[in-house]
Amino acid sequence: MPDLRFEATINGRRVSRSAKPHQRLLDFIRDDLNLTGSKEGCGAGECGTCSVFVDGVLMKSCLMPVAKAQGAAIETVEGLAKTGELSVLQKAFHKAGASQCGYCIPGMVMAATAALRSNPFADREEIKERLGGNICRCTGYQKIFDAVELARDVQNGRLPATALIESDTDEAVIGKSVRRIDAPSKVSGRLRYAGDMTTPGMLHVQVLRSSHAHARIVSIDTSAAQAMAGVEGVITSADVPGEDGFGVFVNDQPVMARDKVRYVGEAIAAVAAEDLLIAQRAAAAIKIVYEPLPEIFDPDEAMRPGAPVLHDYAPDNITKHIPIRVGDVEKGFAESDLVVEETYSTQPIEHAYLEPEAGLAYVDHDGVVTVISPDQNITHHRHMLARIIAKPISKVRFIMSPVGGGFGGKEDMIYQGMLALLAMKTQRPVRLVFTREESIVSTAKRHPSRTTLCMGLKRDGRICAFQMKMICDGGAYGLSTEGVMRKAAILAAGPYVIPNVRIDTYGIYTNNTPSGAFRSFGALQTAFATESHLDICAERLGLDAFQIRRTNAMRDGATTHTKARLGSVSLMRTLDALEAASGWESGAPNSRGGTRGDLGRDDNRPPCALGARLASNRKQEAAE
């Protein structure tokens, strides 16, 4: 289709440019006008990072074809601070500490602006509902709501403009709310994330990924892709000049699949081309011949004799086994008045950071291979990449771009190697930006786990014996699995004094998406099992949940089951504070009946009242 002539008023200025018929409004704003404050977080209208005003109406620009905005008045986040002076709302976001990673904040500011334009007196419940089309993965939303309320009150004269200014103080900053120095660039949309960065002569990268969970690669034919006009480089594992393998604890993952694929979504080849469409077409033209292999998706089955082997170095598919032994568990169970055994499971969890993976790489004038990406582990990755591309460490540079949410999920070097190889092959800058679908299918998740826990206790709640076996699905590659198994075993028994302990944690290779680092890794899975088990034991013994924990709690000077001596232990103070703050009703968990007096209190935060906006509109209509 021929290009179209697109005319509109954008941030108060007339724009008349050629546009591609396939472009969305978001593409035109970002790629053609370089207004990168509008972000792409999902591409499906769910997250709100792309929010703009079209003829005064808040719209998701990732869903709007550019032709639909023909002749419209469009306002982006950059238009809220035309002279460089932040708007009242942007200043309020800064003052309230409403931005963390910042990726969602331009869209959130636009939604908040729409809320106060629609109803300058919106209360907190209405603000919640009006911001319901925007997602934040970092803040918990409360400071965002605080910011909108602050801006509302300043705009309405309830508070002076000085309420937005940080007061000068000589007081210590520890324990105080201090404004982030990077907040102005985040609330204004000026901060550039990796996917916002461009450079002259930049090529666009697309990756061909496996459609098989386990298969031998018989052949890769890239000839059709290489022959396409506009394609500047195609790479496979054959283009790796050094030692092909990376990881956090074991270098078991190739830059691109070598000889066989081990999970759906694994990278096989990558293309660099003059534009994204050419790169996509070229990647689709690569022909792969597969020989399907037996697949294994359950970690228990993967441990059985005769199961398909994913990596030759681990014929039992065990990535890591951490055993801990203290005392005599059998004796402890024999001395117990109650023995309780249960099985607990946790699911894989997607990090869902709003910034999809992205990176830009180039070879500078001194021959230094430079990679810019939201990388949470740049020092380790620099050393690994030097070995992979067979260059001295002095010829490899990593630059950490702003991280639009990570939570541990950007610790793995899953695409930086491809960028480096393409930059070396083409001798031009290259950029890769994942789609949300690509991010979900190919990147690490929290380790799913299955934990069998057996605990022996005396009638007064003292724990005599603790036996735990946790099996985690590590997926196709090791990544952080060893560290997760170590942390899980170290923290499995909780902050409790237990004389007899047997713990086994296993990380297992399967053909599932690899598992990796995620906030509180390892500790979450075992703590869920241990604390749930204590509640069940308290119920069986007729004890209060706080009481059973105090009975077993470590005190100052305690020694853990890994022989660590704790000089100071705050558990008792924490339990006391939690019990008082929650208004806890003492008693065994099964003694409550149908109602609980410690819920629905005035100091409990209520959930968002759905329909608040509609109720508010009805009130306004009645007043009119």
MOJOLIN-V873676 format. One record per run of one state. SS is the DSSP state (alpha for helix, beta for strand, coil for the rest). FROM is the first residue (numbers start at 1). TO is the last residue. If there is no record, write none. Layout:
SS	FROM	TO
SS	FROM	TO
//
This chain:
coil	1	3
beta	4	10
coil	11	12
beta	13	19
coil	20	23
beta	24	24
alpha	25	32
coil	33	50
beta	51	54
coil	55	56
beta	57	60
coil	61	64
beta	65	65
alpha	66	69
coil	70	72
beta	73	75
coil	76	76
alpha	77	81
coil	82	87
alpha	88	96
coil	97	104
alpha	105	118
coil	119	123
alpha	124	130
coil	131	141
alpha	142	155
coil	156	160
alpha	161	164
coil	165	182
alpha	183	187
coil	188	192
beta	193	193
alpha	194	196
coil	197	202
beta	203	209
coil	210	214
beta	215	221
coil	222	222
alpha	223	227
coil	228	230
beta	231	235
coil	236	236
alpha	237	239
coil	240	245
beta	246	246
coil	247	252
beta	253	253
coil	254	259
beta	260	261
coil	262	266
beta	267	273
coil	274	275
alpha	276	285
coil	286	286
beta	287	292
coil	293	298
alpha	299	302
coil	303	317
beta	318	326
coil	327	328
alpha	329	334
coil	335	337
beta	338	346
coil	347	357
beta	358	363
coil	364	368
beta	369	373
coil	374	377
alpha	378	388
coil	389	392
alpha	393	395
beta	396	400
coil	401	401
beta	402	402
coil	403	415
alpha	416	426
coil	427	429
beta	430	433
coil	434	435
alpha	436	442
coil	443	444
beta	445	445
coil	446	447
beta	448	457
coil	458	462
beta	463	475
coil	476	480
alpha	481	491
coil	492	495
beta	496	496
coil	497	499
beta	500	509
coil	510	514
beta	515	515
coil	516	522
alpha	523	541
coil	542	543
beta	544	544
alpha	545	552
beta	553	553
coil	554	558
beta	559	559
coil	560	564
beta	565	565
coil	566	570
alpha	571	582
coil	583	587
beta	588	588
alpha	589	591
coil	592	611
alpha	612	623
coil	624	624
//
